[in-house]
Amino acid sequence: MKEHGIVMSGDHPVKILNGTKTMTRRVAKDPRRPSRERDAFLSFSTGHPSMGDIEYEAENPQKPNFSCPYGQVGDRLWGRETWSLTGVYAVDPCINYRADVSQKCIHPGALWDFEKKEFRRGVFSKRSGWRSSRFMPRWASRITLEITGVMVERLQDISEDDAKAEGVTVIQGTHQAFAKNPDTGKLELIGQPEPYTARYHFESLWDSINGKIHPWANNDWVWVISFKLAPPTPPKEIDET
């Protein structure tokens, strides 16, 4: 069993903890390409299975020829979220989590590496206040997940049930598209009103997080990872590397 850290945005940690989010989608990037090159190759919308960042077997266009970097079924994920460390580190340290403004006070010994005889990586920071989720160390994480499913698909192939499993909240009401009238130059409603769906909200959520580089319109290949909450990893088994 392997463990991998995974960044969690906004209120996703809360939704995972209360069981309303049991799935995540992450852009499938080939680790063999430099980051800029793979982003350039990945951003396409032709739908041809041999183009872009991933090479696919002709007989199974959904199977990439490299492994999911987040792990396989049975592996574990640990959540990285926005956090801070307060209190007197040698007396009463507390880890604060921004997603739900909660706090977990820990024993001072949890910050100390007894083998190296020094504070653990990530204890001290040059910045005060909230710290980026990207730099959360393993010992500060409160979320441990077990991967129950891994697959790859086009982003826009998400089903209504999967969109709900992504943790989106569906509001009541309808929405209607706008288009610019070529004669007046003004925006006007087009088509018929349609009820809000989980897919509609997921599209907005995706673009709010990934829209600058991998917008919904690109219809990129994504890893689809299902998970369930798992018991915390014992401190002595945590790999801080």
VOBA-1610 file (N, C-alpha, C; in pm, whole numbers, padded with zeros to 5 digits, always signed):
BEGIN
Met+00084-00119+00000Met+00000+00000+00000Met+00087+00125+00000Lys+00056+00218-00089Lys+00129+00344-00096Lys+00040+00460-00054Glu+00102+00569-00013Glu+00028+00689+00023Glu+00072+00804-00066His-00025+00887-00105His+00003+01002-00189His-00073+01123-00133Gly-00008+01238-00130Gly-00075+01361-00090Gly-00157+01417-00205Ile-00271+01478-00174Ile-00357+01535-00278Ile-00417+01666-00225Val-00406+01771-00305Val-00454+01903-00264Val-00607+01907-00269Met-00668+01965-00166Met-00813+01979-00157Met-00847+02126-00147Ser-00936+02173-00234Ser-00968+02315-00241Ser-01096+02351-00166Gly-01106+02477-00127Gly-01231+02530-00072Gly-01289+02448+00041Asp-01417+02412+00024Asp-01486+02335+00128Asp-01481+02185+00103His-01399+02140+00008His-01392+01998-00022His-01353+01912+00098Pro-01261+01957+00185Pro-01230+01876+00303Pro-01353+01850+00390Val-01438+01951+00403Val-01559+01936+00485Val-01654+01836+00421Lys-01671+01845+00290Lys-01762+01754+00220Lys-01712+01610+00223Ile-01580+01594+00220Ile-01523+01460+00231Ile-01548+01403+00370Leu-01528+01485+00471Leu-01547+01439+00608Leu-01693+01406+00639Asn-01789+01480+00577Asn-01930+01450+00605Asn-01990+01351+00506Gly-01907+01302+00414Gly-01951+01194+00325Gly-02023+01237+00199Thr-02032+01367+00171Thr-02104+01412+00050Thr-02012+01419-00072Lys-01882+01404-00053Lys-01788+01399-00166Lys-01709+01269-00157Thr-01726+01183-00256Thr-01659+01051-00256Thr-01584+01027-00386Met-01561+01133-00461Met-01496+01120-00592Met-01425+01250-00627Thr-01317+01238-00702Thr-01247+01357-00751Thr-01194+01333-00891Arg-01186+01440-00969Arg-01129+01433-01104Arg-01006+01522-01110Arg-00899+01468-01167Arg-00775+01541-01183Arg-00725+01524-01327Val-00676+01633-01385Val-00629+01627-01523Val-00520+01521-01536Ala-00532+01436-01637Ala-00435+01329-01661Ala-00315+01384-01736Lys-00203+01395-01667Lys-00081+01449-01727Lys+00027+01340-01734Asp+00091+01330-01846Asp+00197+01232-01864Asp+00322+01281-01791Pro+00366+01210-01687Pro+00482+01256-01611Pro+00612+01254-01690Arg+00610+01192-01807Arg+00732+01185-01888Arg+00756+01313-01967Arg+00656+01403-01970Arg+00674+01529-02042Arg+00701+01643-01943Pro+00784+01743-01983Pro+00798+01863-01899Pro+00662+01929-01883Ser+00641+01999-01773Ser+00508+02052-01741Ser+00451+02142-01850Arg+00532+02234-01906Arg+00480+02324-02009Arg+00443+02248-02135Glu+00527+02150-02170Glu+00502+02073-02292Glu+00376+01989-02278Arg+00359+01926-02161Arg+00243+01840-02146Arg+00114+01921-02139Asp+00120+02043-02083Asp+00002+02127-02082Asp-00037+02166-02224Ala+00064+02194-02307Ala+00036+02232-02446Ala-00023+02115-02522Phe+00028+01994-02497Phe-00023+01878-02568Phe-00159+01834-02515Leu-00181+01858-02386Leu-00305+01812-02324Leu-00424+01897-02363Ser-00401+02025-02391Ser-00512+02116-02419Ser-00557+02104-02564Phe-00645+02014-02589Phe-00700+01995-02723Phe-00844+01949-02709Ser-00920+01955-02816Ser-01061+01916-02807Ser-01106+01839-02930Thr-01011+01777-03002Thr-01049+01705-03124Thr-01112+01570-03093Gly-01080+01515-02976Gly-01137+01386-02941Gly-01062+01268-02999His-00954+01290-03073His-00878+01181-03131His-00799+01111-03021Pro-00814+00977-03002Pro-00751+00909-02890Pro-00600+00905-02894Ser-00537+00935-03007Ser-00391+00926-03014Ser-00326+01063-02999Met-00407+01168-02979Met-00351+01302-02967Met-00339+01343-02821Gly-00274+01455-02800Gly-00268+01512-02666Gly-00164+01448-02578Asp-00188+01454-02447Asp-00090+01416-02348Asp-00079+01266-02330Ile-00182+01192-02369Ile-00189+01049-02338Ile-00195+00967-02464Glu-00118+00860-02468Glu-00128+00765-02577Glu-00221+00654-02529Tyr-00314+00612-02614Tyr-00412+00512-02574Tyr-00404+00390-02664Glu-00431+00276-02605Glu-00436+00154-02684Glu-00554+00162-02780Ala-00532+00123-02903Ala-00636+00133-03004Ala-00759+00051-02966Glu-00739-00061-02896Glu-00851-00148-02860Glu-00924-00099-02736Asn-00861-00015-02659Asn-00922+00038-02537Asn-00880+00183-02520Pro-00951+00277-02585Pro-00910+00417-02584Pro-00916+00484-02448Gln-00970+00415-02346Gln-00975+00475-02213Gln-00859+00433-02125Lys-00769+00349-02177Lys-00659+00299-02094Lys-00528+00367-02131Pro-00473+00452-02041Pro-00346+00519-02070Pro-00230+00421-02054Asn-00118+00454-02112Asn-00001+00365-02101Asn+00092+00408-01989Phe+00040+00481-01890Phe+00116+00511-01770Phe+00020+00509-01652Ser+00074+00488-01534Ser-00009+00469-01416Ser-00060+00602-01360Cys-00172+00593-01291Cys-00228+00711-01225Cys-00131+00756-01115Pro-00088+00882-01117Pro+00010+00929-01017Pro-00047+00937-00876Tyr-00179+00926-00863Tyr-00241+00934-00730Tyr-00255+00797-00665Gly-00218+00691-00738Gly-00225+00559-00680Gly-00327+00469-00748Gln-00338+00348-00697Gln-00429+00248-00749Gln-00525+00205-00639Val-00621+00120-00674Val-00719+00072-00577Val-00645+00008-00458Gly-00684+00048-00338Gly-00621-00003-00217Gly-00516+00091-00160Asp-00462+00180-00245Asp-00366+00280-00195Asp-00441+00387-00116Arg-00365+00472-00050Arg-00426+00577+00032Arg-00387+00717-00016Leu-00478+00809+00008Leu-00454+00950-00019Leu-00462+01024+00114Trp-00379+01122+00132Trp-00394+01208+00250Trp-00415+01351+00204Gly-00512+01416+00267Gly-00555+01547+00222Gly-00462+01660+00260Arg-00434+01745+00161Arg-00359+01869+00183Arg-00458+01984+00173Glu-00473+02062+00277Glu-00566+02173+00277Glu-00503+02295+00343Thr-00566+02411+00327Thr-00514+02534+00386Thr-00518+02522+00538Trp-00405+02557+00601Trp-00391+02530+00745Trp-00300+02634+00811Ser-00293+02628+00941Ser-00198+02711+01015Ser-00162+02638+01144Leu-00053+02680+01204Leu-00008+02621+01329Leu+00007+02733+01431Thr-00065+02719+01541Thr-00064+02823+01644Thr-00028+02765+01780Gly-00015+02854+01878Gly+00021+02812+02013Gly+00172+02811+02032Val+00213+02778+02150Val+00356+02764+02179Val+00394+02622+02141Tyr+00478+02608+02040Tyr+00507+02477+01983Tyr+00554+02375+02085Ala+00629+02419+02186Ala+00681+02325+02285Ala+00584+02298+02399Val+00468+02368+02397Val+00374+02353+02509Val+00235+02309+02462Asp+00172+02392+02377Asp+00033+02364+02339Asp+00007+02393+02191Pro+00073+02324+02097Pro+00052+02351+01955Pro-00085+02305+01908Cys-00143+02383+01817Cys-00273+02348+01760Cys-00270+02367+01608Ile-00327+02272+01535Ile-00339+02282+01390Ile-00477+02336+01358Asn-00483+02442+01278Asn-00610+02503+01240Asn-00638+02476+01094Tyr-00765+02444+01064Tyr-00806+02411+00928Tyr-00905+02516+00878Arg-00870+02579+00766Arg-00949+02693+00718Arg-01085+02652+00664Ala-01097+02532+00607Ala-01220+02492+00539Ala-01343+02504+00629Asp-01329+02465+00756Asp-01442+02474+00848Asp-01403+02548+00977Val-01291+02619+00971Val-01241+02696+01085Val-01240+02609+01211Ser-01188+02489+01196Ser-01178+02399+01310Ser-01034+02391+01358Gln-01016+02334+01475Gln-00884+02330+01535Gln-00861+02194+01599Lys-00738+02146+01585Lys-00699+02020+01650Lys-00570+02044+01727Cys-00580+02040+01859Cys-00461+02059+01942Cys-00389+01925+01957Ile-00257+01928+01947Ile-00180+01805+01946Ile-00071+01809+02054His-00018+01693+02084His+00091+01685+02182His+00217+01746+02122Pro+00291+01824+02199Pro+00414+01885+02146Pro+00509+01785+02082Gly+00507+01661+02132Gly+00595+01558+02078Gly+00566+01524+01933Ala+00443+01556+01888Ala+00407+01526+01749Ala+00485+01613+01651Leu+00541+01725+01699Leu+00617+01814+01613Leu+00766+01782+01611Trp+00806+01684+01690Trp+00948+01657+01706Trp+00987+01525+01642Asp+01093+01526+01564Asp+01146+01403+01505Asp+01252+01349+01601Phe+01217+01243+01671Phe+01306+01192+01775Phe+01430+01124+01718Glu+01422+01073+01595Glu+01539+01010+01534Glu+01640+01115+01489Lys+01589+01220+01424Lys+01679+01326+01376Lys+01707+01431+01483Lys+01630+01426+01592Lys+01644+01521+01702Lys+01628+01665+01653Glu+01521+01688+01583Glu+01488+01821+01532Glu+01339+01829+01506Phe+01286+01952+01487Phe+01144+01967+01455Phe+01115+01905+01318Arg+00996+01852+01304Arg+00957+01791+01178Arg+00952+01894+01066Arg+00962+01845+00943Arg+00953+01932+00826Arg+00816+02000+00823Gly+00816+02131+00801Gly+00691+02205+00790Gly+00644+02273+00916Val+00714+02251+01028Val+00672+02314+01153Val+00688+02466+01144Phe+00804+02509+01099Phe+00832+02652+01092Phe+00804+02706+00951Ser+00757+02829+00946Ser+00727+02893+00818Ser+00769+03039+00823Lys+00815+03091+00710Lys+00852+03232+00703Lys+00729+03321+00700Arg+00614+03261+00667Arg+00490+03338+00659Arg+00403+03311+00780Ser+00337+03413+00831Ser+00243+03395+00942Ser+00102+03377+00886Gly+00012+03330+00970Gly-00126+03312+00925Gly-00145+03182+00847Trp-00240+03183+00756Trp-00275+03063+00682Trp-00162+03021+00588Arg-00141+02890+00581Arg-00037+02835+00494Arg-00102+02762+00376Ser-00037+02764+00263Ser-00090+02701+00143Ser-00107+02551+00160Ser-00215+02498+00102Ser-00240+02354+00107Ser-00127+02276+00041Arg-00063+02335-00058Arg+00045+02265-00129Arg+00161+02230-00038Phe+00177+02307+00071Phe+00291+02285+00160Phe+00251+02221+00293Met+00131+02163+00299Met+00092+02093+00422Met+00171+01964+00433Pro+00241+01943+00546Pro+00314+01818+00566Pro+00219+01705+00606Arg+00265+01584+00593Arg+00181+01468+00624Arg+00131+01468+00767Trp+00215+01507+00861Trp+00176+01498+01002Trp+00062+01593+01038Ala+00040+01699+00955Ala-00065+01796+00985Ala-00199+01759+00923Ser-00202+01659+00837Ser-00325+01623+00767Ser-00424+01552+00860Arg-00552+01585+00842Arg-00657+01521+00922Arg-00739+01423+00840Ile-00712+01414+00709Ile-00794+01332+00620Ile-00710+01222+00556Thr-00751+01097+00578Thr-00688+00982+00514Thr-00797+00907+00437Leu-00771+00878+00310Leu-00869+00814+00223Leu-00812+00685+00164Glu-00901+00590+00139Glu-00863+00468+00067Glu-00923+00474-00073Ile-00841+00455-00174Ile-00889+00458-00313Ile-00969+00332-00341Thr-01092+00350-00390Thr-01178+00236-00421Thr-01200+00217-00571Gly-01157+00314-00651Gly-01173+00301-00796Gly-01090+00404-00869Val-01030+00363-00983Val-00952+00455-01066Val-00984+00426-01213Met-01019+00529-01286Met-01041+00516-01429Met-01008+00649-01496Val-01008+00650-01628Val-00981+00773-01701Val-01092+00793-01804Glu-01136+00917-01818Glu-01242+00948-01914Glu-01233+01096-01952Arg-01308+01134-02054Arg-01316+01274-02090Arg-01393+01350-01982Leu-01349+01472-01956Leu-01411+01553-01851Leu-01561+01565-01869Gln-01606+01594-01990Gln-01747+01618-02015Gln-01831+01490-02018Asp-01768+01375-02001Asp-01842+01248-01994Asp-01898+01220-01855Ile-01875+01312-01762Ile-01924+01292-01626Ile-02075+01276-01625Ser-02122+01178-01548Ser-02266+01153-01537Ser-02326+01239-01427Glu-02457+01244-01422Glu-02526+01320-01318Glu-02494+01263-01179Asp-02493+01129-01168Asp-02462+01066-01040Asp-02319+01095-00996Asp-02226+01092-01092Asp-02087+01121-01058Asp-02069+01267-01018Ala-02144+01356-01083Ala-02136+01498-01046Ala-02181+01517-00902Lys-02283+01442-00861Lys-02328+01449-00722Lys-02222+01392-00628Ala-02155+01284-00673Ala-02049+01224-00591Ala-01929+01318-00578Glu-01920+01417-00668Glu-01814+01517-00658Glu-01844+01620-00549Gly-01964+01612-00492Gly-01997+01697-00379Gly-02068+01826-00412Val-02111+01844-00538Val-02179+01969-00572Val-02319+01973-00512Thr-02365+02091-00485Thr-02499+02112-00431Thr-02589+02166-00542Val-02698+02097-00568Val-02790+02138-00674Val-02895+02232-00616Ile-02906+02351-00674Ile-03005+02446-00628Ile-03132+02434-00711Gln-03244+02473-00654Gln-03370+02469-00725Gln-03380+02586-00823Gly-03450+02562-00931Gly-03469+02670-01028Gly-03424+02630-01167Thr-03422+02727-01256Thr-03384+02702-01395Thr-03279+02803-01440His-03213+02769-01547His-03116+02861-01607His-03141+02866-01758Gln-03092+02972-01819Gln-03114+02990-01962Gln-02991+03056-02024Ala-02955+03014-02143Ala-02835+03064-02208Ala-02856+03204-02266Phe-02744+03278-02278Phe-02744+03410-02339Phe-02662+03405-02468Ala-02696+03493-02559Ala-02618+03509-02682Ala-02628+03654-02728Lys-02525+03699-02796Lys-02522+03837-02843Lys-02600+03851-02973Asn-02696+03943-02973Asn-02774+03969-03094Asn-02688+04047-03193Pro-02661+03990-03313Pro-02573+04057-03409Pro-02628+04191-03459Asp-02759+04208-03450Asp-02819+04333-03498Asp-02811+04445-03395Thr-02838+04409-03269Thr-02839+04511-03164Thr-02710+04516-03081Gly-02635+04406-03086Gly-02513+04400-03007Gly-02538+04374-02860Lys-02663+04345-02824Lys-02698+04322-02685Lys-02714+04172-02658Leu-02694+04135-02532Leu-02715+03996-02492Leu-02863+03968-02477Glu-02906+03853-02531Glu-03047+03815-02523Glu-03058+03668-02483Leu-03166+03637-02416Leu-03190+03498-02378Leu-03220+03415-02502Ile-03166+03293-02506Ile-03194+03202-02618Ile-03238+03067-02563Gly-03306+02991-02643Gly-03349+02859-02602Gly-03454+02862-02493Gln-03478+02746-02434Gln-03577+02733-02329Gln-03510+02718-02193Pro-03575+02764-02087Pro-03518+02746-01953Pro-03501+02597-01921Glu-03389+02566-01858Glu-03360+02427-01820Glu-03333+02421-01671Pro-03375+02312-01607Pro-03352+02300-01462Pro-03203+02284-01431Tyr-03162+02335-01317Tyr-03023+02317-01274Tyr-02997+02169-01249Thr-02879+02125-01284Thr-02838+01986-01261Thr-02703+01984-01190Ala-02667+01867-01139Ala-02536+01852-01076Ala-02425+01873-01178Arg-02444+01827-01302Arg-02343+01845-01407Arg-02323+01994-01436Tyr-02431+02070-01437Tyr-02422+02213-01463Tyr-02338+02280-01355His-02363+02245-01230His-02288+02305-01119His-02143+02257-01119Phe-02121+02130-01157Phe-01984+02079-01160Phe-01902+02152-01267Glu-01964+02183-01380Glu-01894+02258-01484Glu-01844+02393-01429Ser-01931+02461-01356Ser-01892+02590-01297Ser-01782+02572-01193Leu-01794+02467-01112Leu-01694+02440-01010Leu-01559+02410-01075Trp-01559+02327-01179Trp-01435+02291-01247Trp-01365+02415-01301Asp-01440+02502-01368Asp-01378+02620-01427Asp-01328+02719-01321Ser-01393+02720-01206Ser-01347+02810-01099Ser-01212+02766-01044Ile-01180+02636-01057Ile-01053+02583-01005Ile-00950+02567-01117Asn-00993+02517-01233Asn-00899+02480-01339Asn-00913+02560-01467Gly-01004+02659-01467Gly-01040+02727-01590Gly-00929+02797-01664Lys-00824+02842-01596Lys-00719+02917-01664Lys-00636+02829-01757Ile-00610+02705-01718Ile-00524+02617-01797Ile-00601+02502-01860His-00696+02446-01786His-00770+02329-01835His-00921+02352-01821Pro-00977+02448-01895Pro-01121+02477-01883Pro-01207+02361-01929Trp-01331+02364-01884Trp-01431+02263-01920Trp-01439+02246-02072Ala-01430+02355-02145Ala-01445+02351-02291Ala-01339+02266-02358Asn-01222+02248-02296Asn-01116+02166-02356Asn-01152+02018-02359Asn-01238+01978-02264Asn-01279+01838-02254Asn-01157+01746-02244Asp-01066+01780-02154Asp-00943+01702-02136Asp-00970+01563-02080Trp-00871+01476-02092Trp-00877+01347-02024Trp-00849+01371-01877Val-00925+01304-01790Val-00907+01321-01646Val-00905+01186-01576Trp-00829+01180-01468Trp-00836+01064-01380Trp-00962+01077-01295Val-01038+00971-01285Val-01157+00967-01201Val-01124+00876-01083Ile-01115+00934-00965Ile-01072+00860-00847Ile-01184+00856-00744Ser-01228+00736-00711Ser-01329+00717-00606Ser-01258+00677-00477Phe-01317+00716-00364Phe-01249+00690-00237Phe-01348+00680-00123Lys-01298+00634-00010Lys-01376+00632+00113Lys-01282+00671+00227Leu-01340+00720+00334Leu-01259+00758+00451Leu-01193+00634+00510Ala-01069+00650+00552Ala-00993+00540+00611Ala-00941+00583+00748Pro-00909+00488+00833Pro-00851+00523+00963Pro-00719+00597+00944Pro-00687+00690+01031Pro-00559+00763+01019Pro-00440+00668+01024Thr-00337+00702+00950Thr-00214+00623+00953Thr-00141+00648+01084Pro-00099+00542+01156Pro-00026+00561+01281Pro+00098+00648+01258Pro+00127+00740+01350Pro+00241+00832+01333Pro+00372+00762+01299Lys+00397+00645+01357Lys+00524+00576+01334Lys+00535+00521+01192Glu+00422+00511+01120Glu+00423+00458+00984Glu+00420+00569+00880Ile+00414+00694+00922Ile+00408+00805+00828Ile+00545+00828+00765Asp+00545+00836+00634Asp+00665+00866+00559Asp+00668+01014+00529Glu+00761+01087+00589Glu+00765+01232+00574Glu+00848+01278+00453Thr+00899+01184+00374Thr+00983+01221+00260Thr+00901+01270+00145
//
